[in-house]
């Protein structure tokens, strides 16, 4: 099972409040584990302009976007999930699929500040990580649903609607979900 480029949708009763009603974009998934970014939990205090100031990157004509909580691992490290129109000059962009890339180097922040970055971006501090087999176990334990990712959900400005919109991709009404699981 390779979930790279897919969305994880947290089920009710997840048990970990950091992931309650979260939607996670999976950037990489293999036998060694998985890495993703929570795409619907923006920071209330932190914006790109704050990060640029702290990193002493001059702000030009680029947009000032919110910074998201990407997950509990390495929460001081920044990641930019972006549309595939951008490739880092330092060749450090991970091409997740034909629509999404991930860059975690300062050059993308410099390009974003100048207005020459990707068309669509989601900036996150930290990431969500799983060891070998851990994510598969959580899915089997009814912790997550999975669905295809779309730029319309990932880069949507309304973070509060992403959980419901991702469930709608599966035809699931959020009110019909239960924290209890069963097996046939």
Backbone as CSV, one residue per row, in Angstrom:
resi,resn,N_x,N_y,N_z,CA_x,CA_y,CA_z,C_x,C_y,C_z
1,UNK,0.848,-1.173,0.000,0.000,0.000,0.000,0.895,1.237,0.000
2,UNK,0.713,2.105,-0.975,1.442,3.374,-1.032,0.420,4.498,-0.990
3,UNK,0.424,5.239,0.092,-0.536,6.331,0.274,0.049,7.695,-0.095
4,UNK,1.220,7.717,-0.700,1.813,8.996,-1.113,0.829,9.745,-2.004
5,UNK,0.628,11.022,-1.713,-0.281,11.839,-2.501,-1.746,11.690,-2.128
6,UNK,-2.047,10.956,-1.077,-3.426,10.752,-0.614,-3.682,11.605,0.636
7,UNK,-4.946,11.700,0.996,-5.336,12.373,2.231,-5.743,11.343,3.270
8,UNK,-5.328,11.584,4.508,-5.842,10.842,5.658,-6.881,11.729,6.320
9,UNK,-8.002,11.148,6.689,-9.067,11.875,7.357,-9.248,11.245,8.730
10,UNK,-9.025,12.029,9.787,-9.127,11.496,11.146,-10.563,11.109,11.462
11,UNK,-10.719,9.941,12.038,-12.032,9.463,12.464,-12.340,9.992,13.866
12,UNK,-13.622,10.134,14.192,-13.972,10.501,15.571,-13.386,9.466,16.529
13,UNK,-12.987,9.891,17.669,-12.407,8.974,18.635,-10.955,8.657,18.350
14,UNK,-10.283,9.508,17.567,-8.878,9.307,17.202,-8.029,9.040,18.445
15,UNK,-8.329,9.715,19.546,-7.573,9.483,20.774,-6.429,10.455,20.976
16,UNK,-5.904,11.022,19.929,-4.815,11.999,20.025,-5.393,13.361,19.662
17,UNK,-5.517,14.271,20.641,-6.154,15.566,20.362,-5.443,16.393,19.291
18,UNK,-4.172,16.131,19.062,-3.453,16.870,18.017,-3.996,16.539,16.637
19,UNK,-4.631,15.390,16.492,-5.143,14.954,15.200,-6.673,14.994,15.116
20,UNK,-7.343,15.506,16.126,-8.804,15.564,16.101,-9.295,16.349,14.886
21,UNK,-10.168,15.737,14.107,-10.730,16.312,12.876,-9.649,16.825,11.927
22,UNK,-8.521,16.151,11.911,-7.442,16.598,11.031,-7.516,15.907,9.674
23,UNK,-6.943,16.604,8.693,-6.753,16.060,7.359,-5.252,16.145,7.101
24,UNK,-4.655,15.022,6.762,-3.203,14.944,6.564,-2.912,14.585,5.117
25,UNK,-2.089,15.401,4.475,-1.610,15.076,3.129,-0.362,14.214,3.292
26,UNK,-0.373,13.016,2.708,0.774,12.105,2.819,1.782,12.432,1.723
27,UNK,2.952,12.887,2.140,4.020,13.282,1.210,4.878,12.097,0.781
28,UNK,5.044,11.135,1.669,5.868,9.965,1.366,5.386,8.789,2.202
29,UNK,5.331,7.608,1.591,4.898,6.403,2.287,5.609,5.207,1.663
30,UNK,6.259,4.430,2.505,6.972,3.242,2.038,7.021,2.232,3.186
31,UNK,7.726,1.151,2.978,7.880,0.141,4.032,8.610,0.703,5.250
32,UNK,9.363,1.784,5.062,10.107,2.404,6.169,9.245,3.328,7.019
33,UNK,8.034,3.654,6.574,7.148,4.531,7.337,6.476,5.553,6.437
34,UNK,5.921,6.572,7.065,5.187,7.592,6.314,5.443,8.967,6.907
35,UNK,5.303,9.974,6.044,5.471,11.371,6.446,4.382,12.178,5.775
36,UNK,3.741,13.060,6.543,2.692,13.903,5.984,2.569,15.209,6.729
37,UNK,1.703,16.080,6.197,1.454,17.393,6.796,-0.034,17.550,7.065
38,UNK,-0.371,17.992,8.282,-1.753,18.344,8.584,-2.058,19.614,7.799
39,UNK,-3.124,19.589,7.018,-3.411,20.712,6.124,-4.562,21.597,6.585
40,UNK,-5.155,21.298,7.732,-6.316,22.078,8.153,-6.203,22.639,9.565
41,UNK,-4.988,22.817,10.063,-4.800,23.383,11.403,-3.839,24.572,11.330
42,UNK,-4.370,25.735,10.964,-3.501,26.906,10.859,-3.140,27.470,12.240
43,UNK,-1.977,28.065,12.305,-1.571,28.790,13.504,-2.362,30.085,13.566
44,UNK,-2.819,30.438,14.733,-3.577,31.678,14.882,-2.649,32.894,14.983
45,UNK,-1.398,32.669,15.365,-0.480,33.789,15.584,0.586,33.962,14.515
46,UNK,0.913,32.932,13.783,2.092,32.962,12.929,1.732,33.031,11.447
47,UNK,2.401,33.936,10.744,2.219,34.108,9.301,3.584,34.031,8.614
48,UNK,3.570,33.914,7.304,4.804,33.875,6.530,5.668,35.100,6.819
49,UNK,5.058,36.270,6.902,5.830,37.499,7.150,6.615,37.414,8.458
50,UNK,6.058,36.762,9.474,6.769,36.578,10.741,7.989,35.687,10.555
51,UNK,7.824,34.622,9.785,8.948,33.719,9.530,10.032,34.416,8.718
52,UNK,9.616,35.191,7.714,10.602,35.902,6.896,11.409,36.878,7.751
53,UNK,10.724,37.565,8.635,11.421,38.520,9.514,12.412,37.794,10.413
54,UNK,11.983,36.679,11.000,12.849,35.911,11.889,14.066,35.348,11.141
55,UNK,13.870,34.965,9.884,14.955,34.397,9.081,15.750,35.460,8.324
56,UNK,15.366,36.713,8.503,16.013,37.859,7.856,15.977,37.748,6.334
57,UNK,14.810,37.342,5.831,14.569,37.287,4.383,13.724,38.507,4.043
58,UNK,14.202,39.378,3.154,13.428,40.577,2.817,12.095,40.214,2.158
59,UNK,11.058,40.891,2.604,9.727,40.641,2.048,9.497,41.549,0.854
60,UNK,9.160,40.938,-0.261,8.888,41.693,-1.483,7.410,41.746,-1.778
61,UNK,7.040,41.318,-2.959,5.657,41.423,-3.421,4.843,40.156,-3.186
62,UNK,5.414,39.172,-2.527,4.705,37.902,-2.316,3.559,38.030,-1.337
63,UNK,2.641,37.064,-1.403,1.486,37.020,-0.498,1.933,36.672,0.915
64,UNK,1.190,37.156,1.891,1.430,36.780,3.280,0.415,35.715,3.649
65,UNK,0.868,34.496,3.842,-0.035,33.378,4.110,0.108,32.903,5.548
66,UNK,-0.882,32.153,5.996,-0.839,31.571,7.338,0.133,30.405,7.374
67,UNK,0.659,30.161,8.547,1.508,28.996,8.787,0.639,27.943,9.465
68,UNK,0.746,26.701,9.042,-0.033,25.606,9.596,0.803,24.763,10.558
69,UNK,0.120,24.095,11.480,0.718,23.069,12.332,0.743,21.801,11.493
70,UNK,1.937,21.415,11.032,2.061,20.258,10.153,2.051,18.935,10.882
71,UNK,2.350,18.981,12.171,2.367,17.767,12.971,3.333,17.903,14.128
72,UNK,3.351,16.896,15.001,4.126,16.989,16.243,5.617,16.673,16.124
73,UNK,6.091,16.293,14.946,7.503,15.933,14.781,8.264,17.136,14.221
74,UNK,9.403,17.451,14.827,10.262,18.556,14.380,9.459,19.834,14.139
75,UNK,8.712,20.258,15.165,7.815,21.400,15.002,8.529,22.730,14.773
76,UNK,9.836,22.759,14.804,10.583,23.964,14.478,11.072,23.990,13.030
77,UNK,10.771,22.952,12.281,11.227,22.845,10.895,10.082,23.166,9.938
78,UNK,10.376,23.948,8.905,9.346,24.361,7.958,9.298,23.503,6.709
79,UNK,8.080,23.328,6.201,7.827,22.563,4.981,6.834,23.343,4.138
80,UNK,7.055,23.368,2.832,6.103,24.001,1.927,5.582,22.935,0.975
81,UNK,4.286,22.641,1.120,3.588,21.786,0.175,3.071,22.713,-0.912
82,UNK,3.326,22.379,-2.160,3.016,23.344,-3.218,2.609,22.663,-4.513
83,UNK,2.089,23.486,-5.410,1.712,23.006,-6.734,2.976,22.633,-7.508
84,UNK,2.797,21.805,-8.516,3.942,21.248,-9.249,4.597,22.232,-10.217
85,UNK,4.103,23.460,-10.291,4.709,24.454,-11.177,6.052,24.956,-10.659
86,UNK,6.432,24.606,-9.450,7.659,25.117,-8.824,8.677,23.994,-8.647
87,UNK,9.918,24.311,-8.945,11.051,23.434,-8.646,12.115,24.289,-7.994
88,UNK,12.620,23.837,-6.875,13.651,24.561,-6.148,14.930,24.662,-6.975
89,UNK,15.599,25.812,-6.899,16.888,25.977,-7.583,17.937,25.027,-7.032
90,UNK,17.782,24.616,-5.789,18.766,23.713,-5.190,18.420,22.241,-5.429
91,UNK,17.421,21.987,-6.277,17.023,20.630,-6.654,16.626,19.784,-5.446
92,UNK,15.995,20.422,-4.467,15.592,19.695,-3.265,14.083,19.513,-3.168
93,UNK,13.382,19.763,-4.235,11.936,19.567,-4.233,11.613,18.092,-4.430
94,UNK,10.792,17.561,-3.534,10.298,16.203,-3.665,9.028,16.266,-4.507
95,UNK,9.035,15.627,-5.649,7.839,15.557,-6.489,6.997,14.407,-5.951
96,UNK,5.885,14.752,-5.286,5.031,13.721,-4.710,4.234,13.038,-5.811
97,UNK,3.614,13.829,-6.664,2.911,13.321,-7.838,2.835,14.452,-8.859
98,UNK,2.028,14.292,-9.883,1.976,15.280,-10.964,1.410,16.628,-10.526
99,UNK,0.731,16.676,-9.373,0.094,17.926,-8.929,0.753,18.579,-7.721
100,UNK,1.547,17.826,-6.965,2.076,18.323,-5.699,3.582,18.101,-5.574
101,UNK,4.241,19.069,-4.955,5.645,18.956,-4.609,5.834,19.399,-3.166
102,UNK,6.959,19.046,-2.581,7.289,19.421,-1.207,8.718,19.938,-1.191
103,UNK,8.897,21.141,-0.650,10.227,21.729,-0.539,10.414,22.200,0.896
104,UNK,11.586,21.914,1.462,11.852,22.258,2.854,13.162,23.038,2.997
105,UNK,13.501,23.834,1.977,14.724,24.631,2.034,14.367,26.117,1.994
106,UNK,15.301,26.949,2.434,15.047,28.389,2.526,14.809,29.056,1.178
107,UNK,15.321,28.482,0.097,15.154,29.147,-1.198,13.692,29.301,-1.598
108,UNK,12.826,28.365,-1.189,11.415,28.518,-1.541,10.796,29.686,-0.770
109,UNK,11.215,29.886,0.474,10.702,31.029,1.236,11.158,32.341,0.613
110,UNK,12.389,32.379,0.142,12.906,33.560,-0.550,12.099,33.823,-1.822
111,UNK,11.831,32.768,-2.588,11.030,32.916,-3.804,9.603,33.350,-3.476
112,UNK,9.026,32.803,-2.428,7.671,33.197,-2.029,7.644,34.672,-1.612
113,UNK,8.679,35.112,-0.901,8.750,36.513,-0.460,8.821,37.465,-1.648
114,UNK,9.504,37.041,-2.708,9.651,37.882,-3.899,8.467,37.759,-4.863
115,UNK,7.554,36.851,-4.573,6.416,36.661,-5.455,6.704,35.748,-6.627
116,UNK,7.818,35.000,-6.572,8.183,34.102,-7.667,8.067,32.637,-7.271
117,UNK,7.408,32.367,-6.155,7.241,30.991,-5.692,6.128,30.277,-6.432
118,UNK,5.691,29.158,-5.894,4.637,28.370,-6.528,3.307,29.122,-6.565
119,UNK,2.449,28.723,-7.495,1.112,29.319,-7.578,0.285,29.016,-6.336
120,UNK,0.373,27.787,-5.837,-0.384,27.360,-4.657,0.573,26.812,-3.615
121,UNK,0.367,27.227,-2.372,1.264,26.795,-1.299,0.504,26.539,-0.007
122,UNK,1.079,25.680,0.806,0.659,25.480,2.182,1.938,25.382,2.991
123,UNK,2.153,26.328,3.873,3.364,26.399,4.687,3.071,25.785,6.045
124,UNK,3.914,24.850,6.483,3.689,24.161,7.750,4.969,24.083,8.564
125,UNK,4.797,24.161,9.869,5.889,23.884,10.801,5.630,22.520,11.410
126,UNK,6.639,21.668,11.365,6.500,20.314,11.867,5.853,19.408,10.846
127,UNK,5.905,18.116,11.140,5.266,17.142,10.267,4.711,15.999,11.090
128,UNK,3.929,15.173,10.447,3.355,13.980,11.059,4.123,12.789,10.515
129,UNK,4.581,11.930,11.407,5.386,10.800,10.973,4.934,9.498,11.608
130,UNK,5.115,8.413,10.879,4.763,7.089,11.335,5.917,6.142,11.042
131,UNK,6.204,5.237,11.960,7.230,4.230,11.752,6.723,3.114,10.851
132,UNK,7.582,2.124,10.558,7.187,1.019,9.686,5.916,0.320,10.191
133,UNK,4.900,0.265,9.329,3.656,-0.422,9.655,2.710,0.323,10.583
134,UNK,3.165,1.401,11.205,2.340,2.116,12.187,1.086,2.727,11.560
135,UNK,1.225,3.385,10.428,0.065,3.998,9.790,-0.936,2.931,9.345
136,UNK,-0.455,1.847,8.792,-1.337,0.768,8.368,-2.132,0.220,9.560
137,UNK,-1.475,0.088,10.716,-2.153,-0.376,11.929,-3.224,0.617,12.363
138,UNK,-2.924,1.916,12.297,-3.897,2.930,12.695,-5.105,2.926,11.755
139,UNK,-4.877,2.682,10.466,-5.988,2.605,9.510,-6.846,1.385,9.822
140,UNK,-6.223,0.250,10.085,-6.966,-0.973,10.418,-7.732,-0.835,11.733
141,UNK,-7.248,-0.001,12.643,-7.907,0.226,13.934,-8.980,1.311,13.847
142,UNK,-9.352,1.713,12.636,-10.404,2.699,12.396,-9.997,4.111,12.836
143,UNK,-8.702,4.411,12.781,-8.240,5.747,13.138,-8.321,6.732,11.986
144,UNK,-8.220,6.220,10.759,-8.170,7.082,9.579,-8.990,6.511,8.440
145,UNK,-9.557,7.387,7.645,-10.068,7.061,6.327,-9.077,7.646,5.328
146,UNK,-9.051,7.150,4.116,-8.163,7.687,3.090,-8.981,8.063,1.858
147,UNK,-8.521,9.090,1.163,-9.153,9.469,-0.102,-8.111,10.150,-0.989
148,UNK,-8.482,10.328,-2.235,-7.610,11.032,-3.159,-7.499,12.497,-2.751
149,UNK,-6.331,13.055,-2.943,-6.103,14.471,-2.652,-6.395,15.292,-3.896
150,UNK,-6.890,16.488,-3.680,-7.089,17.420,-4.792,-6.559,18.779,-4.366
151,UNK,-6.004,19.531,-5.305,-5.545,20.883,-4.968,-6.667,21.751,-4.404
152,UNK,-7.899,21.497,-4.840,-9.029,22.293,-4.357,-9.258,22.115,-2.858
153,UNK,-8.940,20.946,-2.325,-9.049,20.737,-0.880,-7.759,21.165,-0.186
154,UNK,-6.630,20.686,-0.668,-5.344,20.937,0.006,-5.059,22.427,0.136
155,UNK,-5.259,23.197,-0.938,-4.892,24.610,-0.924,-6.068,25.542,-0.634
156,UNK,-7.219,25.004,-0.266,-8.387,25.833,0.032,-8.082,26.789,1.178
157,UNK,-8.600,27.989,1.079,-8.380,28.992,2.113,-9.187,28.747,3.376
158,UNK,-10.272,27.996,3.270,-11.136,27.736,4.416,-10.720,26.418,5.076
159,UNK,-9.821,26.503,6.036,-9.302,25.300,6.689,-10.385,24.531,7.437
160,UNK,-11.369,25.239,7.986,-12.426,24.591,8.754,-13.275,23.645,7.907
161,UNK,-13.338,23.856,6.612,-14.180,23.018,5.755,-13.442,21.803,5.193
162,UNK,-12.135,21.723,5.352,-11.364,20.658,4.693,-11.733,19.257,5.172
163,UNK,-11.995,19.079,6.453,-12.346,17.758,6.987,-13.640,17.266,6.347
164,UNK,-14.662,18.106,6.359,-15.944,17.739,5.751,-15.845,17.555,4.250
165,UNK,-15.070,18.406,3.592,-14.910,18.287,2.136,-14.201,16.983,1.764
166,UNK,-13.202,16.591,2.563,-12.500,15.330,2.298,-13.445,14.145,2.506
167,UNK,-14.277,14.196,3.534,-15.264,13.133,3.744,-16.255,13.076,2.585
168,UNK,-16.627,14.234,2.067,-17.560,14.276,0.936,-16.994,13.597,-0.300
169,UNK,-15.669,13.616,-0.470,-15.046,12.909,-1.593,-15.409,11.426,-1.545
170,UNK,-15.529,10.902,-0.322,-15.875,9.492,-0.136,-17.385,9.259,-0.097
171,UNK,-18.161,10.350,-0.134,-19.613,10.223,-0.017,-20.060,9.970,1.405
172,UNK,-19.240,10.385,2.376,-19.532,10.146,3.788,-20.063,11.424,4.428
173,UNK,-21.171,11.303,5.140,-21.732,12.404,5.909,-21.032,12.404,7.275
174,UNK,-20.401,13.513,7.682,-19.705,13.546,8.970,-20.588,13.148,10.152
175,UNK,-21.890,13.419,10.077,-22.796,13.072,11.174,-23.023,11.573,11.301
176,UNK,-22.701,10.809,10.253,-22.913,9.371,10.282,-21.714,8.610,10.835
177,UNK,-20.625,9.298,11.136,-19.422,8.621,11.619,-19.535,8.257,13.089
178,UNK,-18.922,7.148,13.453,-18.907,6.686,14.824,-17.472,6.394,15.232
179,UNK,-17.195,6.560,16.511,-15.857,6.232,17.029,-15.669,4.736,17.187
180,UNK,-16.752,3.973,17.196,-16.660,2.526,17.354,-16.387,1.865,16.017
181,UNK,-15.595,0.805,16.053,-15.332,0.079,14.805,-15.840,-1.335,14.936
182,UNK,-16.073,-1.948,13.832,-16.522,-3.332,13.807,-15.832,-4.074,12.672
183,UNK,-15.905,-5.348,12.716,-15.290,-6.177,11.682,-16.273,-7.235,11.252
184,UNK,-16.377,-7.470,9.976,-17.296,-8.471,9.463,-16.633,-9.827,9.401
